[in-house]
Amino acid sequence: MDGSPIVPRGGASLSPTSPTSSRHGNGGPKRKRSGAVTHESSPGSALDDDHGDQGDHDKKRQPGVKRACNECRQQKLRCDVVQEPFQSCSRCNRLKLDCKIESNFKRVGKRSKHAEMEKEIDRLRRNIARAKTQGFMADEDEDVHSPVAPSTATYTHTRNTSLMGSDEAVSSLLHLKRGGAYAVPHYSYELEGVRLTDDNVTHLFNEFFAYYHPFLPFLSPQQPPDQYNQQHPLLFWSIIAVAARRFSPLDCPSLLTNLSGPMTRFLWTTIGEVPSNYHVVKAMCLLCTWPLPTSTTTSDPTHILCGVMMKTATGIGLHRPNHIRDFSRVSVELNKEQLADRVTTWAVCNIVAQNVGTGYGQPASTLYDWTLALRPGDDPALHLSTDLEARLQIERFCDKVSKEMYSNASDPRGVAGDEHRAMLMRVYRRDYGELQASVMSQQLGPIVNLHLRAAALHMRLAGFFDSSKTPGYMDDLMGLWRAASSFLDELLEVDKVTSPRDSVRGTILLYATNYLQQVLVAAGFTLLKLMRSFFCKTIDFDRGRTLFHHSVKAIRATSVVHNDLQWRLAELMVQMWNGARLDSRNNAYNPDDDTAVQMDDSLQLKVRCRHSMSLVFDSVWRWREEYQSAGRGSLESE
């Protein structure tokens, strides 16, 4: 305690004035510290040195001195081992220990050893907990806490070795469960922290091809998932992301939410590498058709991604499939199957690009060129399926309407003049009638028919650009009302018929493309705007109110995650409806009333640069001015 040196027993001398000396003089017990033994490797000889002189002490330190065996040295006990010839000591013989003498032997302190063991146990327990979060599953009905339970379980390592790393001891430590059977899943695919087993992928691909593929049938259901992954991982994970909109495996809850971040980073990293693989274009087609969820239009990159998709497609020559070598550094020869796949992909690119342009109220990035023109006698590989061909014709009609109606070079907003627009509307009504007759005669199914109805609404929404003094104004508004109600009737009826559960929500609304969702929103706002105006006196108000409420329910049904854009738009519609306080008694249609309807300019749009979707953006702006700024409404999630 006072800093005096501690000299072990067997030392040459002790200071008569030291505390140690005085305690020995009093006959008190002395506890010898292990670190103070000068010749610890020979405790037996040290004990014999109590009465020896200095010369004997120096002599016993010389090499060849009698040494204790390892076991006795560890316990600091006297040892009677004989080195020459070697004979085990009596203690090792009695305890059946391995008696041996090693020159490099070092004692291990029990306290430090126990502390290390406790740390190791804590570390391994953490590893077990982490392993279980990574997919190790155990039966919970048996004791899992015994540290001495024998292991009878078998383990299967994952394909992804990073899940185990240097902690292979985790596998051996999962024997803490007596007689338990642990199922370690095979994680075959991983994107950042998202891991999927083969069964997960199989179910997700089945989900995609059963419910999403009919909306855009250009991928092969017969092709296995691993082949899609080999073609390009972005295509594989895009299919997974689309399928995860409505389905999450039991062992992968909230898959879409967990995948959104990694998928976004993977997408833009791939684009940054300037892809030359046309399967990347397929992936972008899917992500433009079913974008990852977002809560605002300003954070939605779909329009930008669509432009990248088209530039990537033309950059690798998808629009010139017969001359692909002109876009490659190496000679490329395509067989008929490869040629047909590229033609189909190029057609889908234009269909998707037109949907994005129409749905977002922006100029479409389409390129309807020679490759997509119908010519009798062409190579069958250049022909599209009947569904895609019909869809392409419908989208070309939408493109024609957008370019003529909303690309007027003499107008600062690009909108055609009243007289020119009236003339165009007469021409387009005739063209649409011919297109409708052609498509309906083929009986291609409800999805194609829905897009046909959407094209009619796209054409008729130009009526909101008219003024009350425009000739035929009421006729145009009535045509708009009928187009909106026809689209909603078709959508709701088809959804009810195709519902596998006979419930409110069916397959169409649950799995609808982003474009159909946008047209649904436009139809809902059309009903709301017309019913809040003088026009309501010319229609069946009760039917309109019922149809509007059904459209709000349908928009909510298309919502993928809480508080996403669709959910917020439905809430906005409800607030605007409630704020208008529309009453059927005041707005009822009276066939006996011969009084002329007093028209005004209440239907005029303030937002006029978003093509046919100007109505939607105008409605949102009006909501901000009339409700949000006045504190009468909010879209924040509660």
N, C-alpha and C positions, 0 to 999 in steps of 0.2 A: 504493500500500500504506500510505503514511503520511498519507494524506488530502490531499495536495497537489493542486491543481486540474490537470486535464488539458486542455490547450489544443491544438486541432488545428493541423495545418499551415496556414499562411496567416493565423495569428493575428497581432495587432499586435506582440507581443513574448513572450519566454519568460524566466522568472526565471533568472538565472545560477546561482542556488544550488539550484534544484529538481532532483530526481533525473532528471526528463526532460531538463532542459537539460544536465546532466552527461553523460547517455548520448549525447545528440546530439553533444556536444562530443567524445566519444570515437569518434565515427563508427559507433556501434552501430546496428543496425536498430531502428526503432520501428514497432510494430503499432498502426495507427489503429483505435480502436473506432468502430463505426458510430453509436452513440448520441452520440459526442462531436463529430460534425460539426455545426458551427453552421449551415452553409448547405448541408445535404445535398442539397436539391433541385437544386443546381447544382454537381456535383462537378467539372465541367470548369473552371468559373470559379474554384473554390476552389484548384485546382492552379495557376492563373495568378497567384495573389495572393502568392506567396512573396517577390517583390521589390517589391511595391507599397507605397505609403505609406498613411497612415491615411485621407487624403482619398479616394484611389482605392478603398479598402476600403469606406468608407461609400457611395460612389457606386454600387458594384456591388451593394449590397443594395437599391437602389431598384427599384420595379416596372419591368418591361420588360427585366430583365436576361436574358441568354442562359440558356436552360434546356436540360437534357438530356431526351431522350425517355424514356418509361416503361421500356423494356427496358434501356437503359443505366443508368438510375437504380437499377433492381432489382439489377443486377450491380455497381454502383459503378464504372462505366467512363467514360472520356472519351468525349464525344459531339460529333460535328460536324454535328448537325442544324441546318438553316437554317429559321428561323421565318417570315421575310418576304422573298420568297415561300417557302412551305413546301417543303422538300426533305428527303427521308428521309436519315438518316445512313448512312454507309458500312457500319456493322456490320449494321444491319437489312436493308440491300440484300443484303449478302453472305449472311446467314442466312435471307433471305426471311421476315423478321418484320414484324409490323404496327407501323410506326413512328408513334407519336403522342404528343402531350403533353397531359396532363390535370392541371389544377390541384389536384384532390383525390386524386391518386395517392399511395398509401402503400406503402412496401416491406413485404414479408412475409419474416420470417426463416425460413431453410430448416429450422433445427432445430425451431422451434416448429411449422412446417407439417408436418414429418415426424412429430412427436409426435402431432399431431392426427390425421394419417392412420392411425397405428398404433392410436390409441384408437377411431377409427371402424371400422377393420377388426375389432378385438376386439368392439365393440358389435354389428356386423352378424353376426359369427360366432355370438354368443349369440342373436341374433334368428333365425338359421337353425336353430339347435338347438331353440329354443322353437317355431318353426313346425313342425318335424318332429314334435314331441310333440303338436301340435294337429292332426295328420292329414296333413301334407305327406309324401308317400312318394316315395322315389327308388330307382332300380335300383342295387344295390350292387356290380355287377360291373364298373363302369367307374370311371375316375379322377375323384374328386370334390374333389381338393385343389388343382387348378390355379387360381390367382387370375386367370388371363388367358383362361380358356376361354370361347369365345363361347357365347351362349345360343341354343338352338334349341327350347327347351321352350315350351309354352303353359300358361297357368295359368287356373284358374277360381276366382273369389272365392266365399267362402261366403255364405250368406244372412245369417248373423250377422256384421255388420260389426265387432262388438267384438273378433272374433278377430284382425283386422288392425290396427285402431286407427290410430295415426299412423305405424306402421312399414310403410307400403306398400313400402318398399325391400326388405322380405323377399322379395317376389315377384321383384323384379329380381335379387336376390342368389342366388336358387336356380339361377342359371345357372352355378354353380361346377362343375357336372357337364357334361362335354363331351358334347353330343348326347343328353343324358338326357331322359326323358319323366316328368314328375312329375304324379301324379294328386291333385289337391286335392279332397277330398270336400266335398259340399254338406251342411253341418250345418243340417238343417231345424228341429230342435227342441233346446232347451237348458233345463235346470233346474239353476241354479247352475253347477257345473263339469261336469255330465254333458251331453254333446252326442251327438246321434244323427243319422245320415243317413237319407234316405228308405228305403234298402235295409234298414238296421237296423230301422226301425220296421215295415216290411212283414213281415220275418221274425218279429219279436216278436209282432205281431198275429196272424200265422198260427199261431204257437205257442199263443197264448192261446185262440183259437177252436177249435183242434184238440184241445187237451187239458184246458183248464180250463172252457171254456164249458159242456160237457155237465153239469158238477156244479151249475151255476146258470144255466140257459139263459134269460136275460132281455135280453141285448144282441143287436144285429143284426149277424151276420157280413158282410152285404152292405154295410154302411155303411163308407166309407173312413176311415182313421185321422184324416185332417185334419178330417173332420166331427166326430169325437169331440172333437178339440182345440178346435174352434169352439164346441161345446156347453158344454164347460168344460175347461180344462187339467188340473184335478185328476182328472177322469174319464180323460182320455188317459193321464196319467202313472200312474194306478192300474192301468190295463191293462198298461202297460209293466212296472210293479213286479211284478205277478203273473206275467207271462210270463218275467221275468228270474230267477225262482226256480230254473229248470232250464236256462236258455238264455242265453248271452252271446255277442253277435257277436264275430267274430275280432278286430276293431279296438276292441272295448269289453270287455276281460276284467274279470272281477269286477264286472259291472254291478250286481248286486243289492247288494253291499257298498257300492259307491260311491254308489248311489242312496238307500240307507236314510236317511242324515242329511238330504239335501235334501228327500226325500219327506216325512219327518216334520215338518220345519219348514214346508213348503208346506201340508201338511194342516192343522196347527193355526193357521197364519196365515189360511187360508181360513175355518176355523170361527170365528175371532175376528172376522171381518168380517161375521158373521151372514148366511150365504148365503140367497138367495131363489130360487136356481136348483135345480130338482129333480134335475138331472144330478149335482150334488154329492152328493145322497143315494145315487145309483147308485155313485159312487166309494167312499163309506163302506161300502156293502154289500160291495163287492169286498175292501176292506181289513179288514173284520171276518171275512170268509170265509177269506182268505189273508193273515193279518197279516204284517208285516215281522218278520224273525227276532229272537228274544230268548232270553236264556239263563236267565231266572228268571221266575216267575209275578208277582213283585212289580213288575217293570219292564214288564209287558205291559199296554198301555192299551186292549186290545180291548173289555173290558167297559164302560169309560167311553165309548169311541168309539161303541159300540152305542147307549148311551143318548142321545148327541148325535144319532146318526142318526135315531132315532125321534122325538125332539123337533123336529128340523129338518123331518122329513117331515110331522108334524102341523101344524107352524107354517106351512107353505106350502100346507096343505090337501090333501095326497095321499090322506088318508083320506076326503075328500069331493070326489071328482073332478067330480061333477055340479054342485057349488056352489063352484067354485074362486074365483069373484069375491068370496066372503065373506072370503077370505084375501089379497086383493090390493087395492092402491090404485087400480088401473085395471080397466076392464072386460075380461074375458078370455073368449073363446069358443073352445072346443076342438072340433076335428073328431074323427071316430071313431078315427082313427089315434092322435092325441094322447091321447084319452081312454083307449084300450086300453093305451097305454104307461104312463100314470100308474097305472092299476089294477094292471098287472103289477108295476110298481116297488113299489107299496104291499104287494102280496102277498109279494114277495121280501124286503121289509123285515121282515115278520113271520116269515118262514121263517128269516132270518138271526138275528133277535133271539131266537127260540126256541132255535136252535142254540147261540148264545152263552150264553144262560141255562142250558141243560142242560149244556153242555160245561164251564162255569166253576163250576157249582154255585151259581148265583145266581138270584134271582127274575127271570123274563124280562120284558122291556119290551114285550111284545106287546099288540096291540089288535085282537082278532078281532071286527070289527063288521059292520054291515050291508053294507058294500062287499064283504066277502069271503064273504058267505053265498051259498050256492047257491040260486037261485030260477028255476024253469022259466019261460020266456017273457021273461026279462030281455033287455036290449040285448046283442047279441053282443059289443059292445066291452067289456062287463063280465066276459066269460068268460075264464078262464085256459086255457093249454095243458094237455093231459092230464098231462104230467109235473109241472108246477108245482101243478096241482090236487091230485094225489096227494101230493106233498110237503107241501102245506099241511094236508091231512087228517092226515098222520102227525105233523106238528109240533103240531097242535091236540090230538092224543091225548097227546103228551108234556107239553104245557102242563097238561092236565087232571090227569095223574098228579102233576106237581110241586106244583100248587096244593092238591090234596087230601091228598097224603102229607106235605108239608113246610110246610104253612101252618096249623098247629094253634095257634089263639090262646091256648089254655089251657096250652100247653107252652112253657117258656122257650126251648127250641131249635126250636120250631115243628114238631116231629115228631109225627105222629099216634100215638095210643095203640095198644097191641098188638092189642086186640080190634077197634078201628076200622080199623086197617091191614089186618088179616086179612080183614075184610068188604070193604074197598076192593079188595084184591087179587083176590078172587073176581069182583067186578064188572069190574075192568079186564082180567082174563084173558078174560072173555067179549067185552068190547068189542074187545080186540085181535084175537081170532079173527075177528070180523066185518070189521074193518079189513083184516086180512091176506087174507081171501078176496076182498074187493073189489079190493084193489090187485093181487094176483097174477093175478086174472082178466084184467086189462088188458094184462099182459105188457109192462110199460113199460121193462124193461131192468135191468141190474145195479145201477146207481146208486140207483134208487128202492128196489130190494130191499134194498140195504145199509142204507139209512136205516130201512127197516121192521125189519130185524134189530136195529138200534141202539135203536129204540124199545122193543123187547122187553127188551133188556138194561137200559135205563133203568128200566123197570117192575120188573124182577126184582131190581135192586140194593137195593131196599128190604129184601130178606131179611137183609142185614147189620145191620139195626136190631132184628131179633128177638133174643130171648134163648133159651137152651136149654130154657126151660120153656114157650115159646110153642107152642100146639097146631099140629101140622103143620110143625114146624121143619125136619125133615129133608127133607120134600117141597119146602119153599120153597128150601132149599139146592140140592136136585137140579134144580129149575127154573132157579135162577141158573146152575148149572154148564152146563146145556144151552143157555141163552141165550148165555152167553159163548163156548162152543165153537162154537155155530152161527154167531155173528157172525164169529168168526175163520176158520172153515171157508169161509164165503161169501166173505170178503174175500180170503183167500189163493187160493182157487180162481179167482175172477174175475180177480184180478191175474195169475195164471198164464196164463189163457186169453187175456186181452187184451194180453199182452206182445208187442210187435212184434219183439222180439229173442230171444224164447224163453229169456230169462235169468231170474235170480232176481227182478229188479225189473221190474215192468210199469207200465202206465199208471195204474192205480188208486192204487198206493202212492206213486208219484212225484208225482202231481198232486192227491192227496187234500186235501180241505178240512181246516181246522183242527179242525172238529167231529169228523170221522171219525177223525182222528188222536187226539183226546182219548178217543173211545169205544174205540179200539184200545188205548190205554194202560190204560183202566179194565178191559177184558177181560183184559189181561195180568196186572194186579194181582189180578183175581178168581181166575184160575187159581193164581197164586202163594199167595194167602191160603188158598184151600181145600185146596191140596196140602200146606200146612204144618200142617194141623189134623187132628183126628180124622176129618174127612170123607173123607180120602184113602183110607181102607179100603173105601169104597163105590164107588169109581170105578176105571177102568182107568188105573193110574198111569203106565205106559209111554206110553200115548197122550197123557195129560195133559202129561207131560214133553216129548214131541216137539212138541206144540202150543204149549207155553210157549216153547220155544226158537225156534220159527218166528215166534211173536209178537214176540219180542225182535228178530229179524232184520228183521221188517216195520217195527217202530218205528224202527230205525236207517235203514231205507230211506227213511222219510219225512223224515229230517233234511235240512235245506236247506243249512246251513253247519255247519262243525265246532264242536262244543261248544254247539250251540243246545239249547233245552229238550228236544226229542225225544231227541237224542243223550244228554243227561245222564240222562233218565228210564230209557232202555234200560240205561245203565251201572249205575244204581241197582238195577234189577231183577236184573241179573246178580250184583251184590254180595250182595243179599239171598238169592238162590237158593243161591249158593255158601256163604254163612254158615249157612244152614239145614242143609246137608249132607244133603239128602234122598236116601234110598236106596230103590230100588224093592224090594229084598229085604225091607226092614222095613215097607214100606207097600203091598205088593202086595195086590190084591183077591183074596180066596179065596172062590169061590162055595160051597164046602163048609163054610165056617165059619159055624155058626149062632149064634155068640156075638153078643150085642147090642153095637152100637157104643156106647162110653162117651162121651156128649156132655158138653161143657163150654162155658164162656163165652169160649173163646179167640178166637172170631170177632167178639167185641164191638168196636165202634169207639169210639175216644176222641174223634175229630173227628166231630161229628154235625150240623153246621150248614151243610154244603155239599151238601145234597140228595143225589142219587144219586152225585155225585162225591166224597162224603165218604170213600169207600174210598181214592181216590187220595191225597187230602191226609192221611188217616190213615196210609197206608203211608209217605209221605215223612217224617212226624213220627216214626214208629217207626224209620225208617232213621237219622234224626238222633240219636235216643236210643241205639240199639243199636250203631250202626256209626261214625258220624262223631264223636260225642262220645268214644267209646272209642278213636279212632284206627284203626279197622278198615276204614275206607273213605273215599274222597275222589272228588269229581266234577270236580276241577280238571283243566283241559286240560294234557296233558304235551307 
